């Protein structure tokens, strides 16, 4: 989980997969902050020896790794469960993408079956967002935009953020398709409604889009 460092300030950024976490890390780097506890799978990576990469550790793992009260602050970004799942589907299947409802349902059933035996599947990308939450953490919704997050974090911690546009290129620009093209039929939505039930409640998202 990224530890953001600037002088005596240490912020813990709870990086929930597929919520623009990498963009947030890049923003802090461009703003002069050090970013630790990350491993993006480059040559020589040790990620295959871990349950998941360090930047994707959830709350239970974080409580084991860190003395949490020593941090200057803790924050996280969340996203509508349907949108997050669509993004993950595209990411996991980018080399052979089929956005049809039938393909998405087959993949969903397979992943949910594997998750039951290994919750860290796909580098912790499937795990419900509420399992990343730590008490007292500031929670930001991706849908409300980076500017709101930047303004709030700047006010709380005196951060002078870079004005550079750090958002990652959209998948539509990169590959000619958008995660919104991923079809979620009623069967898939029903599975997600159950699996991510606590996310909808805790973070105030509606089940219907």
N, C-alpha and C positions, 0 to 999 in steps of 0.2 A: 504494500500500500504506500503510495508516494508520501514521503516526508519532505515538506517544502521548507527550506532553510534560508534565512536572511539575517545575518548577525546573530542576535540572541533570540530571534523569533523562530519558532518551530511549529509549523502547521501540519496537521494530519489530514490529507485529502483522501477520503474513502472513495476509491475509484470503482464504482459499479460498472461492470462491462456494458458497452453499447449505450452510454449516456454522455458521450462527448468528453470522456475523461482524458483522453490523449490530448485533445485540444486545450483543455485546462492546464495540463502539465506543460505544454509548449508555451502557453501564455505566461506562466510563471517563469519559465526559463528565459524568455525574451524580455521579461521584466527584471532580470538580474538575480533571480532566486536560484538556489541550488535545488536539485530534485534527486532524492535518493530512494532506495527501495523500489527500483524498477528494473525490469529485465524484459526487453522487447523481443527476445528470441533471436538475437544476433549470433554470429559465429562464436562458439565457445560457451553458449548458454548452458546453465545448469537447470533450466526449467523442467527437463525430463526427470529430474531427481526430486522434484517438489510436487505436492498435490496440485498446486497452481502457481502461476507466476506471482512474484511478491506484490505487484501493483493490484492484483485482484483478490487479495485476502479479504475474507468477510469478517464480521464482528468477532466471532469466537476465536479466530486465529489472531486477530489484532489484540485481543485482550491477553493472549498468551505471549505475544511478541513485545508489547510496549507497556511502559508505565504511563498510562493515558493522561493522568492528571498533570504530567510534566509539559504537555503541549500547550502552546499559546492559544490554540483553537483547533476545532475539528469540524470539517464540513463535507458534504456529499451532494451529488447531483442525482436526481431520479427522473424517470421518464414514464409515459403511459405504457403499461405492460404490453399492449398490442403493438405499439410502435417499436418498442424495444425488441420484441420477439421478431417482428418483420426484419428489423435491421440485422439481428443475429442470423436469421435464415439466409439472408443475402451474403453475409460475411462467411458463413460456414459452407455455402454452396457456390461461391463466386466463380469457381472454375467450370461449373456445369450447372447453370442456374435455370430452374424451371419454376416459374412463379404461379403455376396453375394450382387451383384449390386441391386437386387430387395429390399432386406432388408434395404440397405443403402438409397436408394431413398425414401422408405416409411418413414423412420425415419427423413430424411432431410426435407421432406414436412411437417411433423408434427411439427418439431422443428421450422421451419421458420414461420409457422402459429402462434405458441405460441409466438415467439419472437415479432411479430407485436404488441401484446398486452402487453408483458412483456420483454423488452430488457435485463433485468437482469437474464433471465432464465438460469438455470444450473450454478448459481454463476458467472454470467458474462462471461462464457466460450465461448459463441457464438458471442459476440459483436465484430465488426470489429476492427482490431488492430489500425487503424489510430485514433480511438476515445479515445485511451489511451495516445496518443502522446501529450506532452507538448512542446511548443516552446523552443528551446535551448537544449532539451534533447539529449544526445548522444545515437545513435541507433546502435545496434549490431545485425547482422544476425546470428541466431543459426547455419546455415549451414557453417559459417566460423570458428566455433569451439570456445571452451572456452579459449584456450591458447591465441588467439588473443585478446579476451575481457580482460583477466587477464593482459596481457602485457600493454594494453592501459590504463586500470584503474590504474594499478600500477604506470605508468609514470605520470599520471595526479594528483594522490592523494597520492603517496608515500606508497601505500599499500604493505605490505609483506604478500603475499598469502601463505596459507598452500599448501604443495606439495601432500597432500592426494587426492586420487581420490574420488571426491564427486558426480559424475554423478550418478543419480538414475539407478538402475538395469533396463535394457531394458525389455520391455514387452515380447519380444520373450523369454528371459531367465526366466522370471517370470511365464509366462502362456503358452509358446510354440507357440505363434503366434506374428506377427509383425504388426504394424499399416499399413505397406506397403501392407498387405494382403487385406485391405479394398478396395473394388472395387467401383470406382467412374465412373458411366456410363456417357454418353453424357448429359443426362438430369440433373444429379446432377452437373456436371461441369458447365453447362450453368447457373444453379441457383447460384452456388458459384461465377462464373465470374461476375454476376450482383451484388450479395450481398456484395462481397469483392472487388468490382471494384477499390475503392480508395486505398485499401491496395496494390494491384498489382502496381498501378501507383506510390504511394508515396514512397514505399519501394523497387521499382525496381525489381519486380518479373515477370517472364513470365507466361502467362496463360497455355501454354502447358508444360507438364512434359517430 
